[in-house]
Amino acid sequence: MLISEVQLINHLITDLPALERNRLLAECELVDLVFAEILTEPNEAMQYAWFPNQGFISLTVPVDKSSNLEVGLIGNEGMLGNTLVLGVTIAPLHSLVQGAGQALRIPVANLLQQIKQSPILEAMLKKYLYVTMVQLSQTAGCTRFHLVEARLARWLLMTRDRAESNEFRITQEFLAYMLGVRRVGVTRAATALHKRQLIKYHRGNITILDVKGLEASACSCYKIDKKTYKRIMQ
């Protein structure tokens, strides 16, 4: 599938100077991200890096044999595979597609070559790696100290930003899986947000009704993540 400027909305790529951007695009292909598709497994060699245009990718770590915990979310603000800028080709986390859409995919060897040729690309990916590290550490503290309702509000806002829509589909079972809590905990938190008319939730369909209200209900981690990205990347 050919890549056109109309299809190109990944911020990391669009922020590159024209020369570096075109050189990188020449090595990429446009692919579909399929819901629930697993892209990387921890401790396994990565074959590709992905720059989402639409859709979003969840980063998780195993908690025990039956559950994982989400520690990061990637949309068109970033990429999957940013540790390649360190020269490490082993995936650190489990990643799966949580929102279907299109992405630019590049073989690992080609991206490593592009990084060698472009100090500008290397610097940008290092900055984004820093942003990702802040998000991971922020999520660790959030999971330990913040209430489920505030964490759910944060997650819904993060998903909204990456889906670029106030409506998306997610089951309570998957939310519990992502937040690392029992399903009953997600039900209580979602019901509380619903009663305050911040969201509408019915059979896996979520609609955010009041963005400002949801932001006020979210823990401080949401604003910290956004401020970090803006300060470092812009």
Accessible surface in RSA format (square Angstrom, percent):
REM  Atomic radii and reference values for relative SASA: ProtOr
REM  Chains: A
REM  Algorithm: Lee & Richards
REM  Probe-radius: 1.40
REM  Slices: 20
REM RES _ NUM      All-atoms   Total-Side   Main-Chain    Non-polar    All polar
REM                ABS   REL    ABS   REL    ABS   REL    ABS   REL    ABS   REL
RES MET A   1   144.12  74.6  75.77  50.1  68.35 162.7  85.64  72.8  58.48  77.5
RES LEU A   2   164.42  91.6 156.17 111.7   8.25  20.8 157.85 110.9   6.57  17.7
RES ILE A   3    46.79  26.6  16.02  11.9  30.76  74.1  16.02  11.5  30.76  83.5
RES SER A   4    51.00  43.1  42.93  57.3   8.08  18.6  46.01  98.0   5.00   7.0
RES GLU A   5   112.71  64.7  96.73  73.2  15.98  38.0  65.38 126.5  47.33  38.6
RES VAL A   6   136.32  89.7 115.04 104.1  21.28  51.3 122.66 106.6  13.66  37.0
RES GLN A   7    52.71  29.5  47.64  34.8   5.07  12.1  20.31  43.2  32.40  24.6
RES LEU A   8    10.33   5.8   0.84   0.6   9.49  23.9   1.08   0.8   9.25  24.9
RES ILE A   9    59.38  33.8  55.14  41.1   4.23  10.2  58.58  42.2   0.79   2.2
RES ASN A  10     0.00   0.0   0.00   0.0   0.00   0.0   0.00   0.0   0.00   0.0
RES HIS A  11    78.84  43.1  78.83  54.8   0.01   0.0  50.21  51.8  28.63  33.3
RES LEU A  12     3.35   1.9   2.88   2.1   0.47   1.2   3.10   2.2   0.25   0.7
RES ILE A  13     0.44   0.3   0.44   0.3   0.00   0.0   0.44   0.3   0.00   0.0
RES THR A  14    53.17  37.8  36.11  36.6  17.05  40.6  31.51  42.3  21.65  32.7
RES ASP A  15    86.24  60.4  59.38  59.1  26.86  63.5  16.85  39.7  69.39  69.2
RES LEU A  16     4.58   2.6   1.00   0.7   3.58   9.0   1.05   0.7   3.53   9.5
RES PRO A  17    60.54  44.1  47.96  43.7  12.58  45.7  60.31  49.8   0.23   1.4
RES ALA A  18    55.41  50.9  48.58  75.0   6.83  15.5  48.58  68.4   6.83  18.1
RES LEU A  19   123.67  68.9 115.95  82.9   7.72  19.4 120.55  84.7   3.11   8.4
RES GLU A  20    20.15  11.6  17.94  13.6   2.22   5.3   1.41   2.7  18.75  15.3
RES ARG A  21    47.34  19.9  47.34  24.1   0.00   0.0   2.60   3.6  44.74  27.1
RES ASN A  22    81.40  56.1  74.50  72.0   6.90  16.6  26.88  64.7  54.52  52.7
RES ARG A  23    75.45  31.7  68.37  34.9   7.08  16.9  39.36  53.8  36.10  21.9
RES LEU A  24     0.39   0.2   0.39   0.3   0.00   0.0   0.39   0.3   0.00   0.0
RES LEU A  25    22.19  12.4  16.89  12.1   5.30  13.3  17.32  12.2   4.87  13.1
RES ALA A  26    84.25  77.5  42.23  65.2  42.01  95.6  55.34  77.9  28.91  76.6
RES GLU A  27    64.71  37.2  52.54  39.8  12.17  29.0   7.21  14.0  57.50  46.9
RES CYS A  28    15.88  12.0   0.00   0.0  15.88  37.3   0.75   1.9  15.13  16.3
RES GLU A  29    71.46  41.0  70.47  53.3   0.99   2.3  26.53  51.3  44.93  36.7
RES LEU A  30     7.71   4.3   0.14   0.1   7.57  19.0   0.14   0.1   7.57  20.4
RES VAL A  31    26.73  17.6  22.13  20.0   4.60  11.1  26.73  23.2   0.00   0.0
RES ASP A  32    88.32  61.9  72.25  71.9  16.07  38.0  23.33  54.9  64.98  64.8
RES LEU A  33     4.33   2.4   1.24   0.9   3.09   7.8   1.24   0.9   3.09   8.3
RES VAL A  34    90.65  59.6  88.32  80.0   2.33   5.6  90.65  78.8   0.00   0.0
RES PHE A  35   111.88  56.0 100.28  62.1  11.61  30.2 100.28  60.8  11.61  33.2
RES ALA A  36    55.44  51.0  39.79  61.4  15.66  35.6  40.83  57.5  14.61  38.7
RES GLU A  37    68.35  39.2  58.87  44.5   9.48  22.6  28.65  55.4  39.70  32.4
RES ILE A  38    93.27  53.1  69.15  51.5  24.12  58.1  69.15  49.8  24.12  65.5
RES LEU A  39    24.40  13.6   3.18   2.3  21.22  53.3   5.46   3.8  18.94  51.0
RES THR A  40    11.78   8.4   4.87   4.9   6.91  16.5  10.09  13.6   1.69   2.6
RES GLU A  41    62.86  36.1  60.07  45.4   2.79   6.6  25.08  48.5  37.78  30.8
RES PRO A  42    38.24  27.9  29.04  26.5   9.20  33.5  29.04  24.0   9.20  57.2
RES ASN A  43   127.64  88.0 105.94 102.4  21.69  52.2  26.31  63.3 101.33  97.9
RES GLU A  44   100.88  57.9  96.79  73.2   4.09   9.7  34.41  66.6  66.47  54.3
RES ALA A  45    61.64  56.7  41.39  63.9  20.25  46.1  41.39  58.3  20.25  53.6
RES MET A  46    13.53   7.0   3.01   2.0  10.52  25.1   3.70   3.1   9.83  13.0
RES GLN A  47   123.72  69.2 112.37  82.1  11.35  27.0  44.93  95.6  78.79  59.8
RES TYR A  48    65.42  30.5  65.25  37.1   0.17   0.5  25.87  19.4  39.55  48.8
RES ALA A  49     0.00   0.0   0.00   0.0   0.00   0.0   0.00   0.0   0.00   0.0
RES TRP A  50    17.41   7.0  17.41   8.4   0.00   0.0  13.85   7.4   3.56   5.8
RES PHE A  51     0.99   0.5   0.99   0.6   0.00   0.0   0.99   0.6   0.00   0.0
RES PRO A  52     0.00   0.0   0.00   0.0   0.00   0.0   0.00   0.0   0.00   0.0
RES ASN A  53     0.80   0.6   0.33   0.3   0.47   1.1   0.00   0.0   0.80   0.8
RES GLN A  54    76.32  42.7  71.95  52.6   4.37  10.4  46.37  98.7  29.95  22.7
RES GLY A  55     6.75   8.3   0.00   N/A   6.75   8.3   2.07   5.7   4.68  10.5
RES PHE A  56    13.04   6.5  13.04   8.1   0.00   0.0  13.04   7.9   0.00   0.0
RES ILE A  57     0.00   0.0   0.00   0.0   0.00   0.0   0.00   0.0   0.00   0.0
RES SER A  58     0.00   0.0   0.00   0.0   0.00   0.0   0.00   0.0   0.00   0.0
RES LEU A  59     8.87   4.9   8.87   6.3   0.00   0.0   8.87   6.2   0.00   0.0
RES THR A  60     0.06   0.0   0.00   0.0   0.06   0.1   0.00   0.0   0.06   0.1
RES VAL A  61    46.18  30.4  46.04  41.7   0.14   0.3  46.18  40.1   0.00   0.0
RES PRO A  62    88.18  64.3  68.29  62.3  19.89  72.3  68.29  56.4  19.89 123.6
RES VAL A  63    91.34  60.1  59.24  53.6  32.10  77.4  64.18  55.8  27.16  73.7
RES ASP A  64    81.20  56.9  61.69  61.4  19.52  46.1  45.48 107.0  35.72  35.6
RES LYS A  65   221.29 108.0 178.41 109.5  42.88 102.1 129.13 116.2  92.16  98.2
RES SER A  66   102.40  86.5  67.11  89.6  35.29  81.3  52.79 112.4  49.61  69.5
RES SER A  67    40.46  34.2  36.21  48.3   4.25   9.8  29.75  63.3  10.72  15.0
RES ASN A  68    25.03  17.3  24.11  23.3   0.92   2.2   0.57   1.4  24.46  23.6
RES LEU A  69    29.91  16.7  29.91  21.4   0.00   0.0  29.91  21.0   0.00   0.0
RES GLU A  70    13.47   7.7   8.66   6.6   4.81  11.4   3.07   5.9  10.39   8.5
RES VAL A  71    18.59  12.2  17.71  16.0   0.88   2.1  18.59  16.2   0.00   0.0
RES GLY A  72     2.87   3.5   0.00   N/A   2.87   3.5   2.25   6.2   0.61   1.4
RES LEU A  73     1.60   0.9   0.00   0.0   1.60   4.0   0.00   0.0   1.60   4.3
RES ILE A  74     6.84   3.9   6.84   5.1   0.00   0.0   6.84   4.9   0.00   0.0
RES GLY A  75     0.00   0.0   0.00   N/A   0.00   0.0   0.00   0.0   0.00   0.0
RES ASN A  76     9.19   6.3   9.00   8.7   0.18   0.4   0.46   1.1   8.73   8.4
RES GLU A  77    26.24  15.1  26.24  19.8   0.00   0.0  22.68  43.9   3.56   2.9
RES GLY A  78     0.00   0.0   0.00   N/A   0.00   0.0   0.00   0.0   0.00   0.0
RES MET A  79     0.97   0.5   0.10   0.1   0.87   2.1   0.10   0.1   0.87   1.1
RES LEU A  80    12.97   7.2  12.53   9.0   0.44   1.1  12.97   9.1   0.00   0.0
RES GLY A  81     5.47   6.7   0.00   N/A   5.47   6.7   2.70   7.4   2.77   6.2
RES ASN A  82    13.01   9.0  12.53  12.1   0.49   1.2   0.57   1.4  12.44  12.0
RES THR A  83    25.20  17.9  25.20  25.5   0.00   0.0  24.09  32.4   1.11   1.7
RES LEU A  84     1.46   0.8   0.45   0.3   1.01   2.5   0.45   0.3   1.01   2.7
RES VAL A  85    13.62   9.0   0.00   0.0  13.62  32.8   0.16   0.1  13.46  36.5
RES LEU A  86   109.75  61.1  77.12  55.2  32.63  82.0  83.25  58.5  26.50  71.3
RES GLY A  87    52.11  64.3   0.00   N/A  52.11  64.3  24.90  68.3  27.21  60.9
RES VAL A  88    70.05  46.1  66.27  60.0   3.78   9.1  70.05  60.9   0.00   0.0
RES THR A  89    48.20  34.3  45.81  46.4   2.39   5.7  21.67  29.1  26.52  40.1
RES ILE A  90    76.40  43.5  73.41  54.7   2.99   7.2  73.41  52.9   2.99   8.1
RES ALA A  91     1.74   1.6   1.38   2.1   0.36   0.8   1.38   2.0   0.36   1.0
RES PRO A  92    78.68  57.3  53.61  48.9  25.07  91.1  63.31  52.3  15.37  95.5
RES LEU A  93    27.17  15.1  25.21  18.0   1.96   4.9  26.18  18.4   0.99   2.7
RES HIS A  94    19.61  10.7  19.61  13.6   0.00   0.0  12.01  12.4   7.60   8.8
RES SER A  95     0.05   0.0   0.05   0.1   0.00   0.0   0.05   0.1   0.00   0.0
RES LEU A  96    16.46   9.2  16.46  11.8   0.00   0.0  16.46  11.6   0.00   0.0
RES VAL A  97     0.20   0.1   0.00   0.0   0.20   0.5   0.00   0.0   0.20   0.6
RES GLN A  98     6.96   3.9   0.88   0.6   6.07  14.5   0.86   1.8   6.10   4.6
RES GLY A  99    10.21  12.6   0.00   N/A  10.21  12.6  10.21  28.0   0.00   0.0
RES ALA A 100    66.51  61.2  41.73  64.4  24.78  56.4  41.96  59.1  24.56  65.0
RES GLY A 101    18.33  22.6   0.00   N/A  18.33  22.6  16.41  45.0   1.92   4.3
RES GLN A 102    43.26  24.2  43.26  31.6   0.00   0.0  10.86  23.1  32.40  24.6
RES ALA A 103     0.00   0.0   0.00   0.0   0.00   0.0   0.00   0.0   0.00   0.0
RES LEU A 104     0.18   0.1   0.18   0.1   0.00   0.0   0.18   0.1   0.00   0.0
RES ARG A 105    57.85  24.3  57.72  29.4   0.13   0.3   0.08   0.1  57.77  35.0
RES ILE A 106     0.00   0.0   0.00   0.0   0.00   0.0   0.00   0.0   0.00   0.0
RES PRO A 107    46.03  33.5  46.03  42.0   0.00   0.0  46.03  38.0   0.00   0.0
RES VAL A 108    13.69   9.0  12.92  11.7   0.77   1.9  12.92  11.2   0.77   2.1
RES ALA A 109    73.55  67.6  61.94  95.6  11.61  26.4  65.07  91.6   8.48  22.5
RES ASN A 110    49.29  34.0  43.14  41.7   6.15  14.8   7.36  17.7  41.93  40.5
RES LEU A 111     0.10   0.1   0.10   0.1   0.00   0.0   0.10   0.1   0.00   0.0
RES LEU A 112    46.10  25.7  44.90  32.1   1.20   3.0  44.90  31.5   1.20   3.2
RES GLN A 113    85.49  47.8  84.32  61.6   1.16   2.8  31.35  66.7  54.14  41.1
RES GLN A 114     8.91   5.0   8.91   6.5   0.00   0.0   0.00   0.0   8.91   6.8
RES ILE A 115    14.23   8.1  12.48   9.3   1.75   4.2  12.48   9.0   1.75   4.8
RES LYS A 116   164.39  80.2 128.97  79.1  35.42  84.3  82.49  74.2  81.91  87.2
RES GLN A 117    85.81  48.0  60.47  44.2  25.35  60.3  27.58  58.7  58.24  44.2
RES SER A 118     1.78   1.5   1.51   2.0   0.27   0.6   1.78   3.8   0.00   0.0
RES PRO A 119    98.49  71.8  93.21  85.0   5.28  19.2  94.48  78.0   4.01  24.9
RES ILE A 120    81.18  46.2  76.65  57.1   4.53  10.9  79.85  57.5   1.32   3.6
RES LEU A 121     3.87   2.2   3.87   2.8   0.00   0.0   3.87   2.7   0.00   0.0
RES GLU A 122    54.87  31.5  54.87  41.5   0.00   0.0   3.00   5.8  51.87  42.4
RES ALA A 123    51.82  47.6  46.47  71.7   5.36  12.2  51.03  71.9   0.79   2.1
RES MET A 124    21.55  11.2  20.77  13.7   0.78   1.9  20.64  17.5   0.91   1.2
RES LEU A 125     1.35   0.8   1.35   1.0   0.00   0.0   1.35   0.9   0.00   0.0
RES LYS A 126   100.90  49.2  93.73  57.5   7.17  17.1  50.42  45.4  50.48  53.8
RES LYS A 127    87.25  42.6  84.49  51.8   2.76   6.6  46.77  42.1  40.48  43.1
RES TYR A 128     8.83   4.1   8.83   5.0   0.00   0.0   3.30   2.5   5.53   6.8
RES LEU A 129    18.46  10.3  18.46  13.2   0.00   0.0  18.46  13.0   0.00   0.0
RES TYR A 130   101.97  47.6 100.60  57.2   1.37   3.6  69.17  52.0  32.80  40.4
RES VAL A 131    13.83   9.1  13.15  11.9   0.68   1.6  13.15  11.4   0.68   1.8
RES THR A 132    14.81  10.5  12.76  12.9   2.04   4.9  13.72  18.4   1.09   1.6
RES MET A 133   113.34  58.7 107.82  71.4   5.52  13.1  91.25  77.6  22.09  29.3
RES VAL A 134    30.81  20.3  29.23  26.5   1.58   3.8  30.77  26.7   0.04   0.1
RES GLN A 135    18.32  10.2  17.98  13.1   0.34   0.8   4.88  10.4  13.43  10.2
RES LEU A 136    55.04  30.7  50.62  36.2   4.42  11.1  50.87  35.7   4.17  11.2
RES SER A 137    73.54  62.1  57.05  76.1  16.49  38.0  49.49 105.4  24.05  33.7
RES GLN A 138    41.57  23.2  37.30  27.3   4.27  10.2   4.23   9.0  37.34  28.3
RES THR A 139    13.11   9.3  13.11  13.3   0.00   0.0  10.63  14.3   2.48   3.7
RES ALA A 140    64.50  59.3  49.88  77.0  14.62  33.3  58.31  82.1   6.19  16.4
RES GLY A 141    30.16  37.2   0.00   N/A  30.16  37.2  28.51  78.2   1.65   3.7
RES CYS A 142     3.24   2.4   2.37   2.6   0.87   2.1   0.29   0.7   2.95   3.2
RES THR A 143    44.28  31.5  31.12  31.6  13.16  31.4  28.57  38.4  15.71  23.8
RES ARG A 144   168.84  70.9 149.89  76.4  18.95  45.1  54.39  74.3 114.45  69.4
RES PHE A 145   149.88  75.0 118.90  73.6  30.98  80.6 124.10  75.2  25.78  73.8
RES HIS A 146    62.13  34.0  49.74  34.6  12.39  31.7  27.67  28.5  34.45  40.1
RES LEU A 147   144.06  80.2 139.63  99.9   4.44  11.2 142.20  99.9   1.87   5.0
RES VAL A 148    40.04  26.3  36.92  33.4   3.12   7.5  36.92  32.1   3.12   8.5
RES GLU A 149    50.35  28.9  48.09  36.4   2.26   5.4  16.09  31.1  34.26  28.0
RES ALA A 150    19.89  18.3  19.08  29.4   0.81   1.8  19.30  27.2   0.59   1.6
RES ARG A 151    16.55   7.0  15.35   7.8   1.20   2.9   2.03   2.8  14.53   8.8
RES LEU A 152     0.90   0.5   0.90   0.6   0.00   0.0   0.90   0.6   0.00   0.0
RES ALA A 153     0.00   0.0   0.00   0.0   0.00   0.0   0.00   0.0   0.00   0.0
RES ARG A 154    12.43   5.2  12.43   6.3   0.00   0.0   3.41   4.7   9.02   5.5
RES TRP A 155     9.81   3.9   9.47   4.6   0.34   0.8   9.81   5.2   0.00   0.0
RES LEU A 156     0.24   0.1   0.24   0.2   0.00   0.0   0.24   0.2   0.00   0.0
RES LEU A 157     0.11   0.1   0.11   0.1   0.00   0.0   0.11   0.1   0.00   0.0
RES MET A 158    12.19   6.3  12.19   8.1   0.00   0.0   8.98   7.6   3.21   4.2
RES THR A 159     1.18   0.8   1.18   1.2   0.00   0.0   1.18   1.6   0.00   0.0
RES ARG A 160    65.72  27.6  65.13  33.2   0.59   1.4   2.33   3.2  63.39  38.4
RES ASP A 161    42.85  30.0  25.76  25.6  17.09  40.4  21.89  51.5  20.95  20.9
RES ARG A 162    33.28  14.0  28.55  14.6   4.73  11.3   4.10   5.6  29.18  17.7
RES ALA A 163    32.30  29.7   8.37  12.9  23.93  54.4  12.33  17.4  19.97  52.9
RES GLU A 164   115.74  66.5  79.06  59.8  36.68  87.3  38.36  74.2  77.39  63.2
RES SER A 165    47.89  40.5  36.55  48.8  11.34  26.1  30.42  64.8  17.47  24.5
RES ASN A 166    60.04  41.4  54.13  52.3   5.90  14.2  10.56  25.4  49.48  47.8
RES GLU A 167   113.60  65.2 103.39  78.2  10.21  24.3  24.22  46.8  89.38  73.0
RES PHE A 168    27.12  13.6  12.37   7.7  14.75  38.4  25.29  15.3   1.83   5.2
RES ARG A 169   147.78  62.0 128.76  65.6  19.02  45.3  58.79  80.3  88.99  53.9
RES ILE A 170     7.38   4.2   4.20   3.1   3.19   7.7   7.38   5.3   0.00   0.0
RES THR A 171    64.12  45.6  62.61  63.5   1.52   3.6  56.35  75.7   7.77  11.8
RES GLN A 172    28.68  16.0  26.33  19.2   2.36   5.6   5.02  10.7  23.66  17.9
RES GLU A 173   121.12  69.5 118.27  89.5   2.85   6.8  34.99  67.7  86.13  70.3
RES PHE A 174    38.33  19.2  36.19  22.4   2.14   5.6  38.13  23.1   0.20   0.6
RES LEU A 175     0.57   0.3   0.57   0.4   0.00   0.0   0.57   0.4   0.00   0.0
RES ALA A 176     9.92   9.1   8.30  12.8   1.62   3.7   8.60  12.1   1.32   3.5
RES TYR A 177    62.66  29.3  54.44  31.0   8.22  21.4  50.11  37.7  12.55  15.5
RES MET A 178     1.71   0.9   0.00   0.0   1.71   4.1   0.00   0.0   1.71   2.3
RES LEU A 179    10.84   6.0  10.01   7.2   0.84   2.1  10.55   7.4   0.30   0.8
RES GLY A 180    47.52  58.6   0.00   N/A  47.52  58.6  16.20  44.5  31.32  70.1
RES VAL A 181    37.97  25.0  19.78  17.9  18.19  43.8  29.10  25.3   8.87  24.1
RES ARG A 182   186.92  78.5 175.38  89.4  11.54  27.5  78.05 106.7 108.87  66.0
RES ARG A 183   142.59  59.9 136.69  69.7   5.90  14.0  42.81  58.5  99.78  60.5
RES VAL A 184    62.09  40.9  55.56  50.3   6.53  15.7  59.26  51.5   2.83   7.7
RES GLY A 185    18.35  22.6   0.00   N/A  18.35  22.6  16.45  45.2   1.90   4.3
RES VAL A 186     0.00   0.0   0.00   0.0   0.00   0.0   0.00   0.0   0.00   0.0
RES THR A 187    50.98  36.3  50.98  51.7   0.00   0.0  45.06  60.5   5.92   8.9
RES ARG A 188   166.97  70.1 157.32  80.2   9.65  23.0  61.01  83.4 105.97  64.2
RES ALA A 189     4.81   4.4   1.08   1.7   3.74   8.5   4.45   6.3   0.36   0.9
RES ALA A 190     4.12   3.8   3.66   5.6   0.46   1.0   3.93   5.5   0.19   0.5
RES THR A 191    55.94  39.8  51.97  52.7   3.97   9.5  39.01  52.4  16.93  25.6
RES ALA A 192    29.98  27.6  24.13  37.2   5.85  13.3  29.26  41.2   0.72   1.9
RES LEU A 193     0.00   0.0   0.00   0.0   0.00   0.0   0.00   0.0   0.00   0.0
RES HIS A 194    83.54  45.7  79.28  55.1   4.26  10.9  48.44  49.9  35.10  40.8
RES LYS A 195   159.49  77.8 129.29  79.3  30.20  71.9  81.48  73.3  78.00  83.1
RES ARG A 196   123.90  52.0 101.53  51.8  22.37  53.3  57.99  79.3  65.91  39.9
RES GLN A 197   135.95  76.0 129.53  94.7   6.42  15.3  32.72  69.6 103.23  78.3
RES LEU A 198    10.53   5.9  10.53   7.5   0.00   0.0  10.53   7.4   0.00   0.0
RES ILE A 199     1.04   0.6   0.73   0.5   0.31   0.7   0.73   0.5   0.31   0.8
RES LYS A 200   110.05  53.7 109.70  67.3   0.35   0.8  53.58  48.2  56.46  60.1
RES TYR A 201    41.84  19.5  23.90  13.6  17.93  46.7  21.08  15.8  20.76  25.6
RES HIS A 202   115.33  63.0 113.20  78.7   2.14   5.5  78.33  80.7  37.00  43.0
RES ARG A 203   192.89  81.0 169.64  86.5  23.25  55.4  66.13  90.4 126.76  76.8
RES GLY A 204     4.27   5.3   0.00   N/A   4.27   5.3   1.69   4.6   2.58   5.8
RES ASN A 205    76.83  53.0  74.44  71.9   2.39   5.7  24.45  58.8  52.38  50.6
RES ILE A 206     1.88   1.1   0.80   0.6   1.08   2.6   0.80   0.6   1.08   2.9
RES THR A 207    26.38  18.8  26.38  26.7   0.00   0.0  14.54  19.5  11.83  17.9
RES ILE A 208     5.96   3.4   0.00   0.0   5.96  14.4   0.00   0.0   5.96  16.2
RES LEU A 209    97.27  54.2  60.43  43.2  36.85  92.6  64.52  45.3  32.76  88.1
RES ASP A 210    57.55  40.3  53.42  53.2   4.13   9.8  14.90  35.1  42.65  42.5
RES VAL A 211    33.85  22.3  29.77  27.0   4.08   9.8  29.77  25.9   4.08  11.1
RES LYS A 212   161.02  78.6 154.80  95.0   6.21  14.8 105.74  95.2  55.27  58.9
RES GLY A 213    17.34  21.4   0.00   N/A  17.34  21.4  15.50  42.5   1.84   4.1
RES LEU A 214     0.00   0.0   0.00   0.0   0.00   0.0   0.00   0.0   0.00   0.0
RES GLU A 215    42.12  24.2  35.55  26.9   6.56  15.6   5.08   9.8  37.04  30.2
RES ALA A 216    89.61  82.4  49.80  76.9  39.81  90.6  61.29  86.3  28.32  75.0
RES SER A 217    17.40  14.7   1.14   1.5  16.26  37.5   8.31  17.7   9.09  12.7
RES ALA A 218    14.35  13.2   0.50   0.8  13.85  31.5   0.50   0.7  13.85  36.7
RES CYS A 219    13.79  10.4   3.36   3.8  10.43  24.5  11.44  29.0   2.36   2.5
RES SER A 220    69.08  58.4  56.40  75.3  12.68  29.2  46.92  99.9  22.16  31.0
RES CYS A 221     0.40   0.3   0.40   0.4   0.00   0.0   0.00   0.0   0.40   0.4
RES TYR A 222     7.47   3.5   7.47   4.3   0.00   0.0   4.91   3.7   2.57   3.2
RES LYS A 223   111.75  54.5 110.92  68.1   0.83   2.0  55.27  49.8  56.48  60.2
RES ILE A 224    67.10  38.2  65.51  48.8   1.60   3.8  66.86  48.1   0.24   0.7
RES ASP A 225    18.08  12.7  12.88  12.8   5.21  12.3  14.35  33.8   3.73   3.7
RES LYS A 226   100.67  49.1  92.32  56.6   8.35  19.9  61.64  55.5  39.03  41.6
RES LYS A 227   138.31  67.5 133.46  81.9   4.85  11.5  82.40  74.2  55.91  59.6
RES THR A 228     6.92   4.9   6.92   7.0   0.00   0.0   1.04   1.4   5.88   8.9
RES TYR A 229    36.39  17.0  36.39  20.7   0.00   0.0  33.97  25.5   2.42   3.0
RES LYS A 230   138.59  67.6 135.52  83.2   3.07   7.3  78.01  70.2  60.58  64.5
RES ARG A 231   152.62  64.1 125.61  64.0  27.00  64.3  77.19 105.5  75.42  45.7
RES ILE A 232    40.58  23.1  32.96  24.6   7.62  18.4  34.97  25.2   5.61  15.2
RES MET A 233    19.28  10.0   5.45   3.6  13.82  32.9   5.48   4.7  13.80  18.3
RES GLN A 234   148.26  82.9  85.47  62.5  62.78 149.5  64.93 138.2  83.32  63.2
END  Absolute sums over single chains surface
CHAIN  1 A    11564.0       9638.1       1926.0       6739.3       4824.7
END  Absolute sums over all chains
TOTAL         11564.0       9638.1       1926.0       6739.3       4824.7
